Amino acid sequence: MRPLGHYINNPRKLLSVLVVKLNWLFPDAIYLKIRYYLYFGKRLNLKDPKTFSEKIQWLKLYNRKPEYTMMVDKYAVKEYVKSIIGEKYIIPTLGVWNSFDDIDFDSLPDKFVLKTTNGGGNGGVVICKDKKQFNKNQARKRLVQSLGKSIYSTFREYPYKDVPRRIIAETYMQNADDSELTDYKFFCFNGVPHYCQVIADRRTCETIDFYDTEWNHQEFIGLLPVGSSEIKSATQLVSKPTRYAEMLEIAAKLAKGHSFLRVDLYSINNEIYFGELTFFPASGFGVFNPEKWNEKLGEMIEIDANLWNR
Protein backbone atom coordinates (compact mmCIF):
# COMPACT_ATOMS: atom_id res chain seq x y z
CA MET A 1 0.00 0.00 0.00
CA ARG A 2 1.29 3.43 -0.95
CA PRO A 3 1.93 5.96 1.88
CA LEU A 4 -0.74 8.60 2.50
CA GLY A 5 1.67 11.35 1.43
CA HIS A 6 1.78 9.90 -2.08
CA TYR A 7 -1.92 10.63 -2.54
CA ILE A 8 -1.87 13.98 -0.73
CA ASN A 9 0.74 15.16 -3.24
CA ASN A 10 -1.17 13.56 -6.14
CA PRO A 11 -4.87 14.41 -5.70
CA ARG A 12 -5.77 13.07 -9.15
CA LYS A 13 -4.36 9.68 -8.17
CA LEU A 14 -6.35 9.73 -4.95
CA LEU A 15 -9.55 10.51 -6.85
CA SER A 16 -8.70 7.81 -9.39
CA VAL A 17 -8.38 5.21 -6.62
CA LEU A 18 -11.73 6.27 -5.19
CA VAL A 19 -13.43 6.13 -8.60
CA VAL A 20 -12.13 2.61 -9.21
CA LYS A 21 -13.33 1.52 -5.76
CA LEU A 22 -16.78 2.92 -6.58
CA ASN A 23 -16.76 1.86 -10.25
CA TRP A 24 -20.18 0.21 -10.00
CA LEU A 25 -21.81 3.62 -9.47
CA PHE A 26 -20.98 4.92 -12.94
CA PRO A 27 -22.31 4.13 -16.43
CA ASP A 28 -19.52 2.93 -18.71
CA ALA A 29 -19.06 6.13 -20.74
CA ILE A 30 -19.10 8.40 -17.68
CA TYR A 31 -16.68 6.12 -15.86
CA LEU A 32 -14.18 6.16 -18.73
CA LYS A 33 -14.47 9.93 -19.11
CA ILE A 34 -13.67 10.39 -15.42
CA ARG A 35 -10.77 7.94 -15.44
CA TYR A 36 -9.36 9.43 -18.64
CA TYR A 37 -9.41 12.94 -17.19
CA LEU A 38 -7.85 11.85 -13.90
CA TYR A 39 -5.15 9.92 -15.75
CA PHE A 40 -4.25 12.31 -18.58
CA GLY A 41 -5.53 15.60 -17.17
CA LYS A 42 -7.69 16.30 -20.22
CA ARG A 43 -11.16 15.49 -21.46
CA LEU A 44 -11.96 12.33 -23.40
CA ASN A 45 -13.38 13.16 -26.83
CA LEU A 46 -15.84 10.40 -27.73
CA LYS A 47 -17.79 12.39 -30.33
CA ASP A 48 -14.77 12.82 -32.60
CA PRO A 49 -11.87 10.74 -31.22
CA LYS A 50 -8.49 11.43 -32.83
CA THR A 51 -5.70 9.79 -30.83
CA PHE A 52 -4.93 6.13 -30.29
CA SER A 53 -5.91 6.49 -26.62
CA GLU A 54 -9.25 8.11 -27.45
CA LYS A 55 -10.14 5.60 -30.13
CA ILE A 56 -9.33 2.67 -27.84
CA GLN A 57 -11.78 4.11 -25.29
CA TRP A 58 -14.34 4.56 -28.07
CA LEU A 59 -13.92 0.95 -29.19
CA LYS A 60 -14.33 -0.26 -25.60
CA LEU A 61 -17.75 1.37 -25.50
CA TYR A 62 -19.14 0.89 -28.99
CA ASN A 63 -17.47 -2.15 -30.53
CA ARG A 64 -18.84 -5.02 -28.47
CA LYS A 65 -19.36 -8.43 -30.02
CA PRO A 66 -20.12 -11.73 -28.22
CA GLU A 67 -17.18 -13.54 -29.83
CA TYR A 68 -14.72 -11.14 -28.22
CA THR A 69 -15.21 -12.91 -24.88
CA MET A 70 -13.85 -16.14 -26.33
CA MET A 71 -11.01 -14.27 -28.06
CA VAL A 72 -9.61 -12.88 -24.78
CA ASP A 73 -10.17 -16.09 -22.78
CA LYS A 74 -6.65 -17.54 -22.43
CA TYR A 75 -8.06 -21.08 -22.72
CA ALA A 76 -10.92 -20.78 -25.21
CA VAL A 77 -8.92 -18.62 -27.63
CA LYS A 78 -6.66 -21.54 -28.48
CA GLU A 79 -9.42 -23.41 -30.31
CA TYR A 80 -10.37 -20.22 -32.13
CA VAL A 81 -6.80 -19.56 -33.26
CA LYS A 82 -6.24 -23.21 -34.15
CA SER A 83 -9.25 -23.08 -36.48
CA ILE A 84 -7.65 -20.19 -38.38
CA ILE A 85 -3.91 -20.91 -38.51
CA GLY A 86 -3.54 -24.51 -37.35
CA GLU A 87 -2.57 -26.40 -34.20
CA LYS A 88 1.20 -26.30 -34.70
CA TYR A 89 1.29 -22.67 -33.51
CA ILE A 90 -0.49 -23.37 -30.22
CA ILE A 91 1.41 -23.79 -26.93
CA PRO A 92 0.11 -27.08 -25.43
CA THR A 93 -2.32 -26.91 -22.51
CA LEU A 94 -1.48 -29.36 -19.70
CA GLY A 95 -4.64 -28.87 -17.64
CA VAL A 96 -7.49 -26.54 -16.76
CA TRP A 97 -9.06 -26.06 -13.31
CA ASN A 98 -11.73 -23.92 -11.68
CA SER A 99 -9.64 -23.04 -8.64
CA PHE A 100 -6.08 -23.22 -7.35
CA ASP A 101 -6.96 -26.04 -4.94
CA ASP A 102 -8.15 -28.16 -7.87
CA ILE A 103 -4.74 -28.13 -9.59
CA ASP A 104 -3.24 -31.60 -9.91
CA PHE A 105 0.43 -30.74 -9.41
CA ASP A 106 1.43 -34.42 -9.50
CA SER A 107 0.34 -34.57 -13.14
CA LEU A 108 2.48 -31.58 -14.15
CA PRO A 109 6.08 -31.82 -15.39
CA ASP A 110 9.05 -30.28 -13.57
CA LYS A 111 8.63 -27.05 -15.55
CA PHE A 112 5.31 -25.43 -16.42
CA VAL A 113 3.42 -22.13 -16.59
CA LEU A 114 0.16 -21.33 -14.78
CA LYS A 115 -2.21 -18.65 -16.10
CA THR A 116 -5.61 -17.31 -15.18
CA THR A 117 -7.99 -17.30 -18.14
CA ASN A 118 -9.42 -13.89 -17.22
CA GLY A 119 -6.13 -12.08 -16.62
CA GLY A 120 -4.54 -9.31 -18.66
CA GLY A 121 -0.81 -8.63 -18.84
CA ASN A 122 1.48 -10.66 -16.57
CA GLY A 123 -0.54 -10.30 -13.38
CA GLY A 124 -2.12 -13.72 -13.70
CA VAL A 125 0.99 -15.68 -14.73
CA VAL A 126 3.20 -17.92 -12.58
CA ILE A 127 6.26 -19.67 -13.99
CA CYS A 128 7.68 -22.83 -12.44
CA LYS A 129 11.19 -23.85 -13.51
CA ASP A 130 11.71 -26.45 -10.79
CA LYS A 131 8.74 -28.13 -9.13
CA LYS A 132 10.83 -29.06 -6.09
CA GLN A 133 11.51 -25.38 -5.42
CA PHE A 134 8.04 -24.18 -6.39
CA ASN A 135 6.42 -21.88 -3.81
CA LYS A 136 2.76 -22.87 -3.88
CA ASN A 137 1.73 -20.26 -1.35
CA GLN A 138 3.10 -17.41 -3.46
CA ALA A 139 1.55 -18.93 -6.58
CA ARG A 140 -1.80 -19.30 -4.81
CA LYS A 141 -1.76 -15.68 -3.68
CA ARG A 142 -0.95 -14.35 -7.15
CA LEU A 143 -3.43 -16.50 -9.05
CA VAL A 144 -6.31 -16.17 -6.60
CA GLN A 145 -5.81 -12.41 -6.66
CA SER A 146 -5.94 -12.46 -10.46
CA LEU A 147 -9.09 -14.61 -10.47
CA GLY A 148 -10.74 -12.05 -8.21
CA LYS A 149 -10.01 -9.10 -10.48
CA SER A 150 -12.37 -7.83 -13.15
CA ILE A 151 -10.80 -6.01 -16.08
CA TYR A 152 -14.30 -5.07 -17.12
CA SER A 153 -15.08 -3.39 -13.81
CA THR A 154 -11.83 -1.47 -13.50
CA PHE A 155 -11.21 -0.60 -17.18
CA ARG A 156 -14.56 -1.33 -18.87
CA GLU A 157 -13.01 -3.87 -21.22
CA TYR A 158 -16.29 -5.53 -22.13
CA PRO A 159 -14.79 -8.73 -23.65
CA TYR A 160 -13.62 -9.76 -20.16
CA LYS A 161 -17.04 -9.30 -18.53
CA ASP A 162 -18.15 -12.91 -18.94
CA VAL A 163 -14.85 -14.81 -19.29
CA PRO A 164 -15.02 -17.99 -17.13
CA ARG A 165 -12.48 -17.62 -14.33
CA ARG A 166 -10.20 -20.62 -14.49
CA ILE A 167 -6.53 -21.56 -14.23
CA ILE A 168 -4.65 -23.32 -17.02
CA ALA A 169 -1.25 -24.96 -17.09
CA GLU A 170 0.88 -24.70 -20.21
CA THR A 171 4.10 -26.23 -21.41
CA TYR A 172 7.11 -24.18 -20.31
CA MET A 173 8.64 -22.81 -23.50
CA GLN A 174 12.33 -21.96 -23.66
CA ASN A 175 15.00 -21.13 -26.18
CA ALA A 176 17.71 -23.70 -26.80
CA ASP A 177 20.29 -21.36 -25.24
CA ASP A 178 17.95 -20.70 -22.27
CA SER A 179 17.81 -16.99 -23.14
CA GLU A 180 14.69 -15.08 -22.16
CA LEU A 181 11.77 -15.18 -24.56
CA THR A 182 11.10 -12.07 -26.62
CA ASP A 183 7.54 -10.85 -27.22
CA TYR A 184 6.52 -9.85 -30.73
CA LYS A 185 3.29 -7.87 -30.58
CA PHE A 186 1.81 -6.95 -33.95
CA PHE A 187 -0.29 -3.79 -34.05
CA CYS A 188 -2.88 -4.48 -36.73
CA PHE A 189 -5.05 -1.71 -38.12
CA ASN A 190 -8.14 -2.60 -40.13
CA GLY A 191 -6.90 -6.18 -40.45
CA VAL A 192 -3.39 -5.27 -41.59
CA PRO A 193 -0.22 -5.48 -39.43
CA HIS A 194 1.75 -2.23 -39.55
CA TYR A 195 4.11 -2.29 -36.57
CA CYS A 196 5.70 -4.93 -34.38
CA GLN A 197 6.27 -4.02 -30.74
CA VAL A 198 9.28 -5.96 -29.46
CA ILE A 199 9.58 -6.43 -25.71
CA ALA A 200 12.81 -8.01 -24.50
CA ASP A 201 14.58 -8.73 -21.21
CA ARG A 202 11.38 -8.44 -19.14
CA ARG A 203 12.98 -9.78 -15.97
CA THR A 204 16.28 -7.93 -16.12
CA CYS A 205 16.18 -4.56 -17.92
CA GLU A 206 13.00 -4.45 -19.99
CA THR A 207 13.24 -2.72 -23.36
CA ILE A 208 10.50 -1.78 -25.83
CA ASP A 209 11.06 -1.13 -29.52
CA PHE A 210 8.83 -0.80 -32.56
CA TYR A 211 9.67 -2.04 -36.05
CA ASP A 212 7.68 -1.70 -39.26
CA THR A 213 6.81 -4.57 -41.58
CA GLU A 214 10.21 -4.25 -43.31
CA TRP A 215 11.94 -4.41 -39.90
CA ASN A 216 12.99 -0.80 -39.91
CA HIS A 217 13.45 0.49 -36.36
CA GLN A 218 10.97 3.22 -35.41
CA GLU A 219 11.59 6.35 -33.36
CA PHE A 220 8.78 5.77 -30.85
CA ILE A 221 8.26 3.50 -27.88
CA GLY A 222 5.12 2.71 -25.89
CA LEU A 223 2.79 2.01 -24.31
CA LEU A 224 4.12 3.49 -21.09
CA PRO A 225 2.48 4.69 -17.89
CA VAL A 226 2.04 8.48 -17.74
CA GLY A 227 5.26 10.10 -16.56
CA SER A 228 7.32 6.92 -16.96
CA SER A 229 10.97 7.20 -17.93
CA GLU A 230 12.17 3.79 -16.77
CA ILE A 231 11.55 1.71 -19.91
CA LYS A 232 13.80 2.49 -22.84
CA SER A 233 14.68 1.19 -26.28
CA ALA A 234 17.29 -1.53 -26.59
CA THR A 235 20.86 -0.27 -26.91
CA GLN A 236 21.32 -2.53 -29.94
CA LEU A 237 18.82 -3.27 -32.69
CA VAL A 238 16.90 -6.48 -32.22
CA SER A 239 17.53 -9.11 -34.89
CA LYS A 240 14.60 -9.84 -37.19
CA PRO A 241 12.99 -13.21 -36.41
CA THR A 242 13.90 -15.90 -38.93
CA ARG A 243 10.28 -16.42 -40.00
CA TYR A 244 9.15 -12.80 -39.74
CA ALA A 245 7.23 -12.88 -43.04
CA GLU A 246 5.21 -15.84 -41.78
CA MET A 247 4.54 -14.04 -38.50
CA LEU A 248 3.12 -11.12 -40.47
CA GLU A 249 0.87 -13.50 -42.40
CA ILE A 250 -0.40 -15.06 -39.17
CA ALA A 251 -1.08 -11.65 -37.64
CA ALA A 252 -3.06 -10.61 -40.73
CA LYS A 253 -5.16 -13.77 -40.67
CA LEU A 254 -6.05 -13.33 -37.01
CA ALA A 255 -6.69 -9.58 -37.30
CA LYS A 256 -8.95 -9.84 -40.36
CA GLY A 257 -12.18 -7.92 -39.90
CA HIS A 258 -11.06 -5.92 -36.85
CA SER A 259 -10.53 -2.15 -36.82
CA PHE A 260 -7.73 -2.71 -34.33
CA LEU A 261 -6.25 -5.87 -32.85
CA ARG A 262 -2.86 -6.65 -31.35
CA VAL A 263 -1.64 -10.16 -32.14
CA ASP A 264 1.07 -11.48 -29.82
CA LEU A 265 3.47 -14.13 -31.08
CA TYR A 266 6.70 -15.79 -30.00
CA SER A 267 9.66 -17.01 -32.04
CA ILE A 268 11.21 -19.93 -30.13
CA ASN A 269 13.97 -22.04 -31.68
CA ASN A 270 12.85 -20.85 -35.13
CA GLU A 271 9.28 -21.98 -34.46
CA ILE A 272 6.31 -19.59 -34.19
CA TYR A 273 3.85 -19.77 -31.29
CA PHE A 274 0.69 -17.85 -30.53
CA GLY A 275 0.58 -15.75 -27.36
CA GLU A 276 -2.69 -13.84 -27.07
CA LEU A 277 -5.05 -11.37 -28.72
CA THR A 278 -5.47 -7.89 -27.28
CA PHE A 279 -8.18 -5.42 -28.28
CA PHE A 280 -7.14 -2.62 -25.93
CA PRO A 281 -3.38 -2.34 -25.25
CA ALA A 282 -2.76 -0.77 -21.83
CA SER A 283 -6.55 -0.33 -21.88
CA GLY A 284 -5.99 2.93 -23.74
CA PHE A 285 -4.19 4.46 -20.75
CA GLY A 286 -0.64 4.19 -22.01
CA VAL A 287 1.44 6.86 -23.71
CA PHE A 288 3.83 6.93 -26.64
CA ASN A 289 7.14 8.69 -26.69
CA PRO A 290 7.33 10.93 -28.72
CA GLU A 291 3.74 11.86 -27.93
CA LYS A 292 2.91 12.70 -31.57
CA TRP A 293 2.64 8.97 -32.24
CA ASN A 294 -0.52 8.82 -30.15
CA GLU A 295 -2.22 10.83 -32.89
CA LYS A 296 -0.38 9.16 -35.79
CA LEU A 297 -1.48 5.70 -34.70
CA GLY A 298 -4.94 7.02 -33.90
CA GLU A 299 -5.30 8.15 -37.52
CA MET A 300 -4.80 4.53 -38.58
CA ILE A 301 -7.83 3.20 -36.69
CA GLU A 302 -10.98 3.47 -38.78
CA ILE A 303 -14.02 3.48 -36.52
CA ASP A 304 -17.53 2.67 -37.70
CA ALA A 305 -19.95 5.45 -36.81
CA ASN A 306 -22.79 2.94 -37.07
CA LEU A 307 -21.52 1.30 -33.90
CA TRP A 308 -22.14 4.45 -31.91
CA ASN A 309 -25.34 3.51 -30.12
CA ARG A 310 -25.44 6.21 -27.46
C-alpha positions, -999 to +999 in steps of 0.1 A: +000+000+000+013+034-010+019+060+019-007+086+025+017+114+014+018+099-021-019+106-025-019+140-007+007+152-032-012+136-061-049+144-057-058+131-092-044+097-082-064+097-049-095+105-068-087+078-094-084+052-066-117+063-052-134+061-086-121+026-092-133+015-058-168+029-066-168+019-102-202+002-100-218+036-095-210+049-129-223+041-164-195+029-187-191+061-207-191+084-177-167+061-159-142+062-187-145+099-191-137+104-154-108+079-154-094+094-186-094+129-172-079+118-139-051+099-158-043+123-186-055+156-172-077+163-202-112+155-215-120+123-234-134+132-268-158+104-277-178+124-303-148+128-326-119+107-312-085+114-328-057+098-308-049+061-303-059+065-266-092+081-275-101+056-301-093+027-278-118+041-253-143+046-281-139+010-292-143-003-256-177+014-255-191+009-290-175-021-305-188-050-285-194-084-300-201-117-282-172-135-298-147-111-282-152-129-249-138-161-263-110-143-281-096-129-248-102-161-228-066-175-224-081-211-227-109-208-252-089-186-276-067-215-285-094-234-303-104-202-321-068-196-333-062-232-341-092-231-365-077-202-384-039-209-385-035-245-374-026-264-342+012-263-347+013-227-335-005-234-302+014-238-269+001-271-254-023-269-225-015-294-197-046-289-176-075-265-168-091-261-133-117-239-117-096-230-086-061-232-073-070-260-049-081-282-079-047-281-096-032-316-099+004-307-094+014-344-095+003-346-131+025-316-141+061-318-154+090-303-136+086-270-156+053-254-164+034-221-166+002-213-148-022-186-161-056-173-152-080-173-181-094-139-172-061-121-166-045-093-187-008-086-188+015-107-166-005-103-134-021-137-137+010-157-147+032-179-126+063-197-140+077-228-124+112-238-135+117-265-108+087-281-091+108-291-061+115-254-054+080-242-064+064-219-038+028-229-039+017-203-013+031-174-035+015-189-066-018-193-048-018-157-037-009-143-072-034-165-091-063-162-066-058-124-067-059-125-105-091-146-105-107-120-082-100-091-105-124-078-132-108-060-161-143-051-171-151-034-138-118-015-135-112-006-172-146-013-189-130-039-212-163-055-221-148-087-236-136-098-202-170-093-185-181-129-189-149-148-193-150-180-171-125-176-143-102-206-145-065-216-142-047-233-170-012-250-171+009-247-202+041-262-214+071-242-203+086-228-235+123-220-237+150-211-262+177-237-268+203-214-252+180-207-223+178-170-231+147-151-222+118-152-246+111-121-266+075-108-272+065-098-307+033-079-306+018-070-339-003-038-341-029-045-367-050-017-381-081-026-401-069-062-405-034-053-416-002-055-394+017-022-395+041-023-366+057-049-344+063-040-307+093-060-295+096-064-257+128-080-245+146-087-212+114-084-191+130-098-160+163-079-161+162-046-179+130-044-200+132-027-234+105-018-258+111-011-295+088-008-326+097-020-361+077-017-393+068-046-416+102-042-433+119-044-399+130-008-399+134+005-364+110+032-354+116+064-334+088+058-309+083+035-279+051+027-259+028+020-243+041+035-211+025+047-179+020+085-177+053+101-166+073+069-170+110+072-179+122+038-168+115+017-199+138+025-228+147+012-263+173-015-266+209-003-269+213-025-299+188-033-327+169-065-322+175-091-349+146-098-372+130-132-364+139-159-389+103-164-400+091-128-397+072-129-430+052-158-418+045-140-385+031-111-405+009-135-424-004-151-392-011-117-376-031-106-407-052-138-407-060-133-370-067-096-373-089-098-404-122-079-399-111-059-369-105-022-368-077-027-343-062-059-328-029-067-314-016-102-321+011-115-298+035-141-311+067-158-300+097-170-320+112-199-301+140-220-317+129-208-351+093-220-345+063-196-342+039-198-313+007-179-305+006-158-274-027-138-271-051-114-287-055-079-273-082-054-283-071-026-259-034-023-253-028-008-218-066-003-219-060+029-237-042+045-208-006+042-220+014+069-237+038+069-266+071+087-267+073+109-287+037+119-279+029+127-316+026+090-322-005+088-302-022+108-329-004+092-358-015+057-347-049+070-339-053+081-375-048+045-386-078+032-367-110+035-388-140+035-365-175+027-377-199+055-368-228+029-371-215+013-339-221+045-319-253+035-301-254+062-275 
